[in-house]
C-alpha cells in the first residue's frame, strides 16, 4: 500500500461509535439501532460483528442505515451480546469500541397479600420491599401510604434504602398507622411496579421506653471509579431518634462530600483517588451509640497520557510510536492494524517499507474498560524538492556574530547535503559547520562572509538545490549600561541604557526584572519608559516597593542581533514577616514563643513585638512580654499576663528604622492552662420571690474570668444572726440567680449571702456579704364588696374593698366568658392603691364571671366570690344615612334618617354629632334625640360633621359629611331660591 506527498485521501476516522444499549423486553418499537459513522476519503465501507462472528446483513432481521446497524424484532436469545463495527477504505480498516446489547425487564410483584405488621409504639421496625426479578440493577425505591400518589417523605425518623428498597422507621408513632406499598421504578426501561399493601398497626404503650441507637442500614466496602458519584447509606433505629454523624477516619472529609438533611446518606461527588479511605458513621441518642466502618477503594478508567496521531515517515527510516495510558489498575497496551490484532506493548518499526502503511489502533484497557486511539501511518518516498520550503532570498547577520542558514527540502528518504559560496565548496572547519539536517552555521562573522550561498540535496530518487544571499550588518552594542542603585521604599529610581546599532535597522529596548519581561501596559503605575531620548531605553521606577528589588536587565535588539546589560536595585524598607513561629511551654498566664528571623530588607531589625488575639475581640493587641523589650537579635521571648484557660493566637512583628514590618503567619490556636478564679462575682443581692423562697442574684462573670473548665458558682447564705453558712453549687456558668426553697423558712427574714466562682482548678474569693430578705407570705384575705357596673357592650367596671393586710402589692382581676373554661381566664393587674378597674374588648350580649384577688411577690391570696354579669347588646351596625346638609343663615342644617336597631342590637337612645376641622380628630361634640342638628358655618377651610347612633351598648357606625364656609353652585341656587321666596311673599302681601 503506497502513500505519496500529493495524495489527498485518508483512512477512516470514527465520528460515532456504538454504545452499551438496554432494550426493554416489553418495548413496542420492535427494533434497536447501534450507531457507527466514520469520516474517510474515499467513503468507507462498513460491516458488523457480534461475539466475534460476522453478521449476515442479507438477513431480514438486519438492515444498515449508513453505518448504523438496525436489528428488527430483537430477540433476547439471538441478539444479546457484544457488538463492534469495522470501517474500511483503500487506506486501511479501523475497528470501533465494543458495545453490549442487553435486554431489560422488571417483573410485577407477586399477587399474594402481604401480612399485617404490628409494632409497639416507640420501637423501631423495617418493612421489606423484596423487589421482583429485574435487569439492570439500577432501581429506585419509594413507599406509598394508603393510596397513589401519596409518598412517604424521608426524615430523621423514616428512611427508604436505595440499596434494597426497605422502609426503616427509627421508632414507631401512632401517626404511622396505615397501608404501605413498595413502589419500584427502573429508569433504564421507564417502568414502575408496586407491591401489595402491607398494613402497619402501631400498638399503644402507656410509656414508651428509650432504647439505644442500633445501626441497621450499613454500607459495605466499595470499589468506585474516579469521577463517579458515590452514595453511602447509614440508618439507625432507636428511641429517641438517633443523630447520625459521618467522618473519614484519620483524614479530612472530601470537599465534594454532602450529607442529606436526615443525615442518613453521604454522597461524594466526582470522587478522586485521594478520597479513598475508611469511612465511619456513628449513630447516637441519650441511651447509647453505635458505629459502623467500611472502606472505599477508588480505581480509575484508562486515560491517555500520550497517544498516537496520524504520522508520515520516510521510507527506510525507523519509527517509535509512543502510546501511554494511566489508570488503576495500570492498563495494558495492545495494537490493531487494519482491524486485526498486530502487537502488544511498546511499538517500534525499523527500516519501514510501504507494507507498514495502514490504519493503526492503540488500545489501553484494564478491568474497567478500554480506550482506543486511531491513527494512519503513511510512508513517504520522493526526490528532494524546495517547492514548499525554499531558502530565504536574503539573510541578515551581524558582524562578529553567528548565523544559521536553514536548508529544509521535502525528501524521502533523507537526503545528503552540501553547500557552496559562489563557486567555492564549503567544508566543516573552525568557523563553518554543516548540520545533519542540512543547516549551515557560520561563527565570528566578518564582512567577507557576505555573498550568495547554495544548498544541494540528493537522495536515491533525485537531487535539487536552493540559493540565498547573506548580508552583513553592524553589531548592536550597549554603550551606556545600567548601574546598581540603592533606595528606600517609596522613592524613585532610574536605570540608564543606551546602545549603538546598524542605522539600516530598527532598534528596540526590552527590560526584564529577575528574568521576566516587564509589561509596561499592565505595570504602568511603577514602571515607565523615557521616550524623550533617541536611541535610549532609560527605565524609571516610581514609588518603588520592596517587591521591586532585584536584577534589571536592559536588552537592545534588532531583527539581526541583540545586546544586554544588567544592574541590581536594592530597596530598603520595613522588615519582612518573621517565619517559623512556634509555641512552647504553655502555662496558665504565659507561653514561650520562638521564631526565625525574616528579611531585614537592608535595614537592621531593631525590635520585635508579640501580638495576640482571643475570642473576646477580632483585633490583634500587643502582648506584655518577658523581656519587656525584645531586641532585634533575639528569636525567642515569653508572652506574659495572659488569661488562664483562654484560646489564643499569636504573631510576631519586626521593626527597623524604616518602619513596622509585615506580621508573621498567625500561630495555631492554643489554650493556656487553667487556674483557680481570682475574681469574685459582683452585684450580689436578691430578695422577694414566691412564698417560702430566698432568691439570691449576682452578675455572672464574663468568659475571660472563668480560668478553667467545669466553671460554676458556690452560693453561701445564713440567717442574719445565724452562725453556720449553708452552701449550694450552681453549675451553669451563665446563670446569675439561685432560688432556695424551704417550707420552714419564716417570711421576710433577713439573710446574709455571698457568692464565689469555682472551676476544675479550685475556688475563687467570696464576694462582699449582702443582706437580703426571704419572700413574704402571700395575702391570706380575699377582697370584699366586689361589684360590677356594665358600661357598654364591650366594657365593664369592677370595684372592690381593700383587704386589711399591709403586704398587698397589687390586685388581680380574673374574668372569663360563660362559654369558655375558667382555666382560660383573662387577668388584669392594678396597683394596690386602686379600688376599681375597667375591663375592655369584651364580647357583646355575653355572660361573664369576675373575681378579684390580692397579690404580692409571693403570689396571690384567695379570690373573692365570683360575680356574674352580662354585657349589653352590641350598638347598631347600620350607620345613619345623611339626607341633606343645607346652609341657612349662619348655620348648616344636617339631617339624617333614623337608625333602627336589629334584634341582637341595643335600641337607639339618641345620636352623637362631632363637629371638627377636616384633618383633625378633636372638635365639638353634640348630643341630640332628634334626626337633625344645626352647626355653625365654618369661618375658613372645610369641616367634617360625624353622626353616629348611641345606645346603651355603645356608639354605632359613623356617617360623615364635609361642609365649607364658601358657597358652591348648589348653595348659591338655594340662597337665590330663599331670597326669591321672600320677595314673592312680600309682593303677595301687598297685593292682598
Long-range contacts (C-beta under 8 A, 24 or more apart in sequence): 1-90, 1-91, 1-92, 1-354, 1-355, 1-357, 1-358, 2-354, 2-357, 2-379, 2-381, 3-91, 3-312, 3-354, 3-357, 3-378, 3-379, 3-380, 4-380, 4-381, 4-382, 5-380, 5-382, 5-410, 7-378, 8-41, 9-41, 9-42, 9-89, 9-90, 9-91, 10-40, 10-41, 10-91, 10-310, 10-376, 11-40, 11-89, 11-91, 11-92, 11-94, 11-358, 11-359, 11-376, 12-38, 12-39, 12-40, 12-44, 12-87, 12-88, 12-89, 12-91, 12-92, 12-93, 12-94, 12-359, 12-374, 13-38, 13-39, 13-40, 13-94, 13-374, 14-38, 14-87, 14-94, 14-96, 14-374, 15-39, 17-85, 17-96, 17-97, 17-99, 18-69, 18-83, 18-84, 18-85, 18-96, 18-97, 18-98, 18-99, 19-99, 20-99, 20-100, 20-101, 20-102, 21-99, 21-100, 21-101, 21-102, 22-102, 22-103, 22-104, 22-136, 22-188, 22-189, 23-74, 23-101, 23-102, 23-103, 23-104, 24-103, 24-104, 24-105, 24-188, 24-189, 24-190, 24-191, 25-76, 25-103, 25-104, 25-105, 25-189, 26-105, 26-189, 26-191, 27-189, 30-72, 30-73, 31-70, 31-71, 31-72, 31-73, 31-74, 32-70, 32-71, 32-74, 32-79, 32-101, 33-65, 33-68, 33-69, 33-70, 33-71, 34-68, 34-69, 34-71, 34-83, 34-85, 34-99, 34-101, 35-67, 35-68, 36-67, 36-68, 36-69, 36-85, 36-87, 36-96, 37-66, 37-67, 37-68, 38-67, 38-87, 38-94, 40-87, 40-89, 40-91, 41-89, 42-89, 42-90, 43-89, 44-87, 44-88, 44-89, 45-87, 45-88, 45-89, 46-85, 46-86, 46-87, 47-85, 47-86, 48-83, 48-84, 48-85, 48-86, 49-83, 49-84, 49-85, 49-86, 50-79, 50-81, 50-82, 50-83, 51-81, 51-82, 52-82, 71-101, 74-101, 74-103, 76-103, 86-339, 88-338, 88-339, 88-359, 91-357, 91-358, 91-359, 91-376, 92-337, 92-338, 92-357, 92-358, 92-359, 92-376, 93-338, 93-339, 93-359, 94-336, 94-338, 94-339, 94-359, 94-361, 94-374, 95-336, 95-339, 95-361, 95-372, 96-372, 97-370, 97-372, 98-370, 102-135, 102-136, 103-135, 104-135, 104-136, 104-186, 104-188, 104-189, 105-133, 105-134, 105-135, 105-189, 106-132, 106-134, 106-139, 106-184, 106-186, 106-189, 106-191, 106-192, 106-193, 107-132, 107-133, 107-134, 107-193, 108-132, 108-193, 109-182, 109-184, 109-193, 109-194, 109-195, 109-196, 110-196, 111-196, 112-196, 113-196, 114-195, 114-196, 114-197, 114-198, 115-198, 116-198, 116-199, 116-200, 116-201, 117-198, 117-199, 117-200, 117-201, 118-201, 118-203, 119-172, 119-200, 119-201, 119-202, 119-203, 120-172, 120-202, 120-203, 120-205, 120-208, 121-171, 121-172, 121-173, 121-174, 121-202, 121-203, 121-204, 121-205, 121-208, 122-171, 122-172, 122-205, 122-208, 122-209, 122-210, 122-211, 122-239, 123-171, 123-172, 123-211, 123-239, 124-168, 124-169, 124-170, 124-171, 124-172, 124-211, 124-214, 124-216, 124-237, 124-238, 124-239, 125-168, 125-169, 125-172, 125-200, 125-237, 126-166, 126-167, 126-168, 126-169, 126-216, 127-166, 127-167, 127-180, 127-182, 127-198, 127-200, 128-166, 129-164, 129-165, 129-166, 129-167, 129-182, 129-184, 129-195, 130-165, 130-182, 130-195, 131-164, 131-165, 131-182, 131-184, 132-184, 132-193, 134-184, 134-186, 136-186, 136-188, 138-186, 138-187, 138-188, 139-165, 139-184, 139-185, 139-186, 140-184, 140-185, 140-187, 141-165, 141-182, 141-183, 141-184, 141-185, 142-183, 142-185, 143-167, 143-180, 143-181, 143-182, 143-183, 144-180, 144-181, 144-182, 144-183, 144-194, 144-197, 145-178, 145-179, 145-180, 146-178, 146-179, 148-194, 151-183, 152-180, 154-262, 154-264, 155-261, 155-262, 156-241, 156-243, 156-262, 156-263, 156-264, 157-241, 159-217, 159-233, 159-235, 159-262, 159-264, 161-217, 161-233, 161-235, 162-231, 162-233, 163-217, 163-233, 166-217, 168-216, 168-217, 168-235, 168-237, 169-237, 170-235, 170-236, 170-237, 170-238, 170-239, 170-241, 170-242, 171-208, 171-237, 171-238, 171-239, 171-240, 171-241, 172-200, 172-202, 173-202, 174-202, 174-204, 176-200, 176-202, 177-201, 177-202, 208-239, 209-239, 210-239, 210-240, 210-285, 210-286, 210-287, 211-238, 211-239, 211-287, 212-238, 212-285, 212-287, 212-288, 212-289, 212-290, 213-237, 213-238, 213-242, 213-283, 213-284, 213-285, 213-287, 213-288, 213-289, 213-290, 214-238, 214-283, 214-290, 215-281, 215-283, 215-290, 215-291, 215-292, 217-264, 218-292, 218-294, 219-279, 219-281, 219-292, 219-294, 220-294, 221-294, 221-295, 221-296, 221-297, 222-294, 222-295, 222-296, 222-297, 223-297, 223-299, 224-271, 224-296, 224-297, 224-298, 224-299, 225-271, 225-298, 225-299, 225-300, 225-301, 225-368, 226-271, 226-272, 226-273, 226-298, 226-299, 226-300, 226-301, 226-328, 227-270, 227-271, 227-272, 227-301, 228-270, 228-271, 229-267, 229-268, 229-269, 229-270, 229-271, 230-267, 230-268, 230-271, 230-296, 231-265, 231-266, 231-267, 232-265, 232-266, 232-267, 232-268, 232-279, 232-281, 232-294, 232-296, 233-264, 233-265, 234-264, 234-265, 234-266, 234-281, 234-283, 234-292, 235-264, 235-283, 236-283, 236-290, 238-283, 238-285, 238-287, 239-285, 239-287, 240-285, 240-286, 241-285, 242-283, 242-284, 242-285, 242-289, 242-290, 243-283, 243-284, 243-285, 244-281, 244-282, 244-283, 245-281, 245-282, 245-284, 246-279, 246-280, 246-281, 246-282, 247-279, 247-280, 247-282, 248-277, 248-278, 248-279, 248-280, 249-277, 249-278, 249-279, 249-280, 249-293, 250-277, 250-278, 251-277, 268-296, 271-296, 271-298, 272-298, 273-298, 273-300, 273-328, 298-328, 299-327, 299-328, 299-329, 299-367, 299-368, 300-326, 300-327, 300-328, 300-368, 301-327, 301-366, 301-368, 301-369, 301-371, 302-326, 302-327, 302-331, 302-364, 302-365, 302-366, 302-368, 302-369, 302-370, 302-371, 303-327, 303-371, 304-364, 304-371, 304-373, 307-362, 307-373, 308-360, 308-362, 308-373, 308-374, 308-375, 309-375, 310-375, 310-376, 310-377, 310-378, 311-375, 311-376, 311-377, 311-378, 312-377, 312-378, 312-379, 312-380, 313-352, 313-377, 313-378, 313-379, 313-380, 314-352, 314-379, 314-380, 314-381, 314-411, 314-412, 314-413, 314-414, 315-352, 315-353, 315-354, 315-379, 315-380, 315-381, 315-412, 315-413, 316-351, 316-352, 316-353, 316-413, 317-351, 317-352, 317-413, 317-414, 318-348, 318-349, 318-350, 318-351, 318-352, 319-348, 319-349, 319-352, 319-356, 319-377, 320-346, 320-347, 320-348, 321-347, 321-348, 321-349, 321-360, 321-362, 321-375, 321-377, 322-346, 323-347, 323-362, 323-364, 323-373, 325-364, 325-371, 327-364, 327-366, 327-368, 328-366, 329-366, 329-367, 330-366, 331-364, 331-365, 331-366, 332-364, 332-365, 332-366, 333-362, 333-363, 333-364, 334-362, 334-363, 334-365, 335-360, 335-361, 335-362, 335-363, 336-360, 336-361, 336-363, 337-361, 352-379, 353-379, 354-379, 354-381, 380-412, 381-412, 381-413, 381-461, 382-410, 382-411, 382-412, 382-461, 383-411, 383-459, 383-461, 383-462, 383-463, 383-464, 384-409, 384-410, 384-411, 384-415, 384-457, 384-458, 384-459, 384-462, 384-463, 384-464, 385-409, 385-410, 385-411, 385-464, 386-410, 386-457, 386-464, 386-465, 386-466, 390-466, 391-453, 391-455, 391-466, 391-467, 391-468, 392-468, 393-468, 393-469, 394-468, 394-469, 394-471, 395-453, 395-468, 395-469, 395-470, 395-471, 396-471, 396-473, 396-505, 396-559, 396-560, 397-442, 397-445, 397-449, 397-470, 397-471, 397-472, 397-473, 397-560, 398-445, 398-472, 398-473, 398-474, 398-475, 398-476, 398-502, 398-558, 398-560, 398-561, 399-445, 399-446, 399-447, 399-472, 399-473, 399-474, 399-475, 400-444, 400-445, 400-446, 400-475, 401-445, 401-475, 401-560, 401-561, 402-441, 402-442, 402-443, 402-444, 402-445, 403-441, 403-442, 403-445, 403-470, 404-439, 404-440, 404-441, 405-439, 405-440, 405-442, 405-453, 405-455, 405-468, 405-470, 406-438, 406-439, 407-437, 407-438, 407-439, 407-440, 407-455, 407-457, 407-466, 408-437, 408-438, 409-438, 409-455, 409-457, 409-464, 409-466, 411-457, 411-459, 411-461, 412-459, 412-461, 413-459, 413-460, 414-459, 415-457, 415-458, 415-459, 415-463, 416-457, 416-458, 416-459, 417-455, 417-456, 417-457, 418-455, 418-456, 419-453, 419-454, 419-455, 419-456, 420-453, 420-454, 420-456, 421-451, 421-452, 421-453, 422-451, 422-452, 442-470, 445-472, 446-472, 447-472, 473-502, 473-504, 473-505, 473-558, 473-560, 474-500, 474-501, 474-502, 474-503, 475-501, 475-502, 475-561, 475-563, 476-500, 476-501, 476-502, 476-507, 476-556, 476-557, 476-558, 476-560, 476-561, 476-562, 476-563, 477-501, 477-556, 477-563, 478-554, 478-556, 478-563, 478-564, 478-565, 480-536, 481-554, 481-565, 481-567, 482-539, 482-552, 482-554, 482-565, 482-566, 482-567, 483-567, 484-567, 484-568, 484-569, 484-570, 485-567, 485-568, 485-569, 485-570, 486-569, 486-570, 486-572, 486-602, 487-544, 487-569, 487-570, 487-571, 487-572, 488-571, 488-572, 488-573, 488-658, 489-544, 489-545, 489-546, 489-571, 489-572, 489-573, 489-574, 489-601, 489-658, 489-659, 490-543, 490-544, 490-545, 491-543, 491-544, 492-540, 492-541, 492-542, 492-543, 492-544, 493-540, 493-541, 493-544, 493-569, 494-538, 494-539, 494-540, 494-541, 495-538, 495-539, 495-541, 495-552, 495-554, 495-567, 495-569, 496-536, 496-538, 497-536, 497-537, 497-538, 497-539, 497-554, 497-556, 497-565, 498-533, 498-535, 498-536, 498-537, 498-538, 499-535, 499-537, 499-556, 499-563, 500-535, 501-535, 501-556, 501-558, 502-558, 502-560, 505-558, 505-559, 505-560, 506-558, 506-559, 507-535, 507-556, 507-557, 507-558, 508-556, 508-557, 508-558, 509-537, 509-554, 509-555, 509-556, 509-557, 510-554, 510-555, 510-557, 511-537, 511-539, 511-552, 511-553, 511-554, 511-555, 512-552, 512-553, 512-555, 513-548, 513-550, 513-551, 513-552, 513-553, 514-550, 514-551, 515-551, 515-553, 541-569, 544-569, 544-571, 545-571, 545-573, 546-571, 546-573, 546-576, 546-601, 549-601, 570-602, 571-601, 571-602, 572-601, 572-602, 572-603, 572-658, 573-601, 573-602, 573-603, 573-658, 573-659, 574-601, 574-603, 574-654, 574-655, 574-656, 574-658, 574-659, 574-660, 574-661, 574-662, 575-599, 575-600, 575-601, 575-603, 575-605, 575-654, 575-655, 575-656, 575-661, 575-662, 576-600, 576-601, 576-654, 576-661, 576-662, 577-654, 577-661, 577-662, 577-663, 577-664, 577-665, 578-608, 578-652, 578-653, 578-654, 578-664, 579-664, 579-665, 581-650, 581-651, 581-652, 581-664, 581-665, 581-666, 581-667, 582-667, 583-650, 583-667, 583-668, 583-670, 585-638, 586-670, 586-671, 586-672, 586-673, 587-672, 587-673, 588-642, 588-644, 588-645, 588-672, 588-673, 588-674, 588-675, 588-707, 589-640, 589-641, 589-642, 589-643, 589-644, 589-672, 589-675, 590-626, 590-638, 590-639, 590-640, 590-641, 590-642, 591-638, 591-639, 591-642, 591-648, 591-650, 591-670, 591-672, 592-636, 592-637, 592-638, 593-636, 593-637, 593-638, 593-639, 593-650, 593-652, 593-667, 594-635, 594-636, 595-635, 595-636, 595-652, 595-664, 596-635, 597-635, 598-654, 598-661, 598-664, 600-654, 600-656, 601-656, 601-658, 601-661, 603-656, 603-657, 603-658, 604-632, 604-656, 604-657, 605-632, 605-633, 605-654, 605-655, 605-656, 606-631, 606-632, 606-655, 606-656, 606-657, 607-631, 607-632, 607-654, 607-655, 608-632, 608-634, 608-637, 608-652, 608-653, 608-654, 608-655, 609-652, 609-653, 609-655, 609-660, 610-637, 610-639, 610-650, 610-651, 610-652, 611-650, 611-651, 611-652, 611-653, 611-663, 612-639, 612-642, 612-648, 612-649, 612-650, 613-648, 613-649, 613-666, 614-643, 614-646, 614-647, 614-648, 614-649, 614-704, 615-646, 615-647, 615-703, 616-646, 616-703, 616-704, 620-651, 620-663, 623-650, 632-656, 642-672, 643-672, 643-704, 643-707, 644-672, 644-673, 644-674, 644-675, 644-707, 644-708, 644-761, 645-671, 645-672, 645-673, 645-674, 645-675, 645-706, 645-707, 645-708, 645-709, 645-759, 646-671, 646-672, 646-704, 647-671, 648-672, 674-707, 674-708, 674-709, 674-759, 674-760, 674-761, 675-707, 675-708, 675-761, 675-762, 676-707, 676-708, 676-758, 676-759, 676-761, 676-762, 676-763, 676-764, 677-701, 677-705, 677-706, 677-707, 677-708, 677-711, 677-756, 677-757, 677-758, 677-759, 677-762, 677-763, 677-764, 677-765, 678-707, 678-764, 678-765, 679-705, 679-757, 679-764, 679-765, 680-755, 680-756, 680-757, 680-764, 680-765, 680-766, 680-767, 680-768, 681-713, 681-736, 681-755, 681-756, 681-757, 681-767, 682-767, 684-753, 684-754, 684-755, 684-767, 684-768, 684-769, 684-770, 685-770, 685-772, 686-737, 686-753, 686-770, 686-772, 687-772, 687-773, 687-774, 687-775, 688-773, 688-775, 688-776, 688-857, 689-739, 689-774, 689-775, 689-857, 689-858, 690-775, 690-857, 690-858, 690-859, 691-747, 691-775, 691-776, 691-777, 691-778, 691-858, 691-859, 692-741, 692-742, 692-743, 692-744, 692-745, 692-747, 692-774, 692-775, 693-739, 693-740, 693-741, 693-742, 693-745, 693-774, 693-775, 693-858, 694-739, 694-740, 694-742, 694-745, 694-751, 694-772, 694-774, 694-775, 695-737, 695-738, 695-739, 695-740, 695-772, 695-775, 696-737, 696-738, 696-739, 696-740, 696-753, 696-755, 696-772, 697-736, 697-737, 697-738, 698-736, 698-737, 698-755, 698-767, 699-736, 700-733, 700-734, 700-735, 700-736, 701-733, 701-757, 705-757, 706-733, 706-757, 706-759, 707-759, 707-761, 708-759, 708-760, 708-761, 709-759, 709-760, 710-759, 710-760, 711-757, 711-758, 711-759, 712-757, 712-758, 712-759, 713-738, 713-755, 713-756, 713-757, 713-758, 714-755, 714-756, 714-757, 714-758, 714-763, 715-753, 715-755, 716-753, 716-754, 716-755, 716-756, 716-766, 717-751, 717-752, 717-753, 717-754, 718-751, 718-752, 719-749, 719-750, 719-751, 719-752, 720-749, 720-750, 720-751, 720-752, 720-771, 722-752, 729-758, 745-774, 746-774, 747-774, 747-775, 747-776, 747-777, 747-858, 748-773, 748-774, 748-775, 748-776, 749-773, 749-774, 775-857, 775-858, 776-807, 776-856, 776-857, 776-858, 777-807, 777-858, 778-855, 778-856, 778-858, 778-859, 778-860, 778-861, 779-803, 779-805, 779-807, 779-808, 779-853, 779-854, 779-855, 779-856, 779-860, 779-861, 780-805, 780-861, 780-862, 781-805, 781-854, 781-861, 781-862, 782-852, 782-853, 782-854, 782-861, 782-862, 782-863, 782-864, 782-865, 783-811, 783-852, 783-853, 783-854, 783-864, 784-864, 786-850, 786-851, 786-852, 786-864, 786-865, 786-867, 787-867, 788-850, 788-867, 788-869, 790-869, 790-870, 790-871, 790-872, 791-838, 792-871, 792-872, 792-875, 792-952, 792-953, 792-954, 793-842, 793-844, 793-845, 793-871, 793-872, 793-873, 793-874, 793-875, 793-906, 793-953, 793-954, 794-840, 794-841, 794-842, 794-843, 794-844, 794-871, 794-954, 795-838, 795-839, 795-840, 795-842, 795-871, 795-954, 796-838, 796-839, 796-842, 796-848, 796-850, 796-869, 796-871, 797-836, 797-837, 797-838, 797-839, 798-836, 798-837, 798-838, 798-839, 798-850, 798-852, 798-867, 799-835, 799-836, 800-835, 800-836, 800-852, 800-864, 801-835, 802-832, 802-835, 803-854, 803-861, 805-854, 807-856, 808-832, 808-854, 808-855, 808-856, 809-855, 809-856, 809-857, 810-854, 810-855, 810-856, 811-837, 811-852, 811-853, 811-854, 811-855, 812-852, 812-853, 812-854, 812-855, 812-860, 813-837, 813-839, 813-850, 813-851, 813-852, 814-850, 814-851, 814-852, 814-853, 814-863, 815-839, 815-848, 815-849, 815-850, 815-851, 816-848, 816-849, 817-843, 817-846, 817-847, 817-848, 818-846, 818-847, 818-848, 818-849, 819-846, 822-849, 829-855, 842-871, 843-871, 844-871, 844-872, 844-873, 844-874, 844-953, 845-870, 845-871, 845-872, 845-873, 845-874, 845-904, 846-870, 846-871, 871-953, 872-906, 872-951, 872-952, 872-953, 872-954, 873-904, 873-905, 873-906, 873-951, 873-952, 873-953, 874-904, 874-905, 874-906, 874-953, 874-954, 875-905, 875-906, 875-949, 875-950, 875-951, 875-953, 875-954, 875-955, 875-956, 876-900, 876-901, 876-902, 876-905, 876-906, 876-908, 876-949, 876-951, 876-956, 876-957, 877-902, 877-905, 877-956, 877-957, 878-902, 878-949, 878-956, 878-957, 879-947, 879-948, 879-949, 879-956, 879-957, 879-958, 879-959, 880-911, 880-947, 880-948, 880-949, 880-956, 880-959, 881-959, 882-947, 882-959, 882-960, 882-961, 885-945, 885-961, 885-963, 886-974, 887-937, 887-967, 887-971, 887-974, 887-975, 888-934, 890-936, 890-937, 891-934, 891-935, 891-936, 891-937, 892-934, 892-935, 892-936, 892-937, 892-945, 892-963, 893-932, 893-933, 893-934, 894-932, 894-933, 894-934, 894-935, 894-945, 894-947, 894-961, 895-931, 895-932, 896-931, 896-932, 896-947, 896-959, 897-931, 898-931, 899-949, 899-956, 901-949, 901-951, 905-951, 905-953, 906-951, 906-952, 906-953, 906-954, 907-951, 907-952, 908-949, 908-950, 908-951, 908-956, 909-950, 909-951, 909-952, 910-949, 910-950, 911-947, 911-948, 911-949, 911-950, 912-947, 912-948, 912-950, 912-955, 913-945, 913-946, 913-947, 914-944, 914-945, 914-946, 915-943, 915-944, 915-945, 916-943, 916-944, 916-946, 917-941, 917-942, 917-943, 917-944, 918-942, 918-943, 918-944, 918-962, 935-963, 937-963, 937-965, 938-963, 938-964, 938-965, 939-965, 940-965, 941-965
